[in-house]
Amino acid sequence: MVILIVESWYPPDKASDAGKKWLEVTQKFPPDRKIEKRLMVAVESTEDGIHTIGAWDIKEGKEKEALLRMSNAMLMFTTIEGYRYSIKTYLSAVEAMGIIGLKAPEDVPEKAPEIY
């Protein structure tokens, strides 16, 4: 399983612009459960500005499609002055341990839990 993590940062005075853009982006790129399952999106305010983080569980075989889709969605935010973002891919702990020839402990879930 691949987890896609997207982080973004923007100035506090651009929060309204970012919120409006998020509504626009979600209209153009609505959730597609054939590709991904959103695990969470969270927002915090820091002394450096607004920081958001989101996580998506990518369906097997849909990694390239999900990355292209997320990249196109995030590019829409670049019209906001001071907006920065990163997109990262992670393996599950079970898969990562398998790469080095080890088995993850029994209490490590192989799949992300259903949240909706």
Secondary structure, DSSP 4 states (H G I P E B T S, - for coil): -EEEEEEEEE-GGGHHHHHHHHHHHHHHS---TTTEEEEEEEEEEETTEEEEEEEEEEPTT-HHHHHHHHHHHHHGGGGSTT-EEEEEEEE-HHHHHHHTT----TTS-SSPPP--
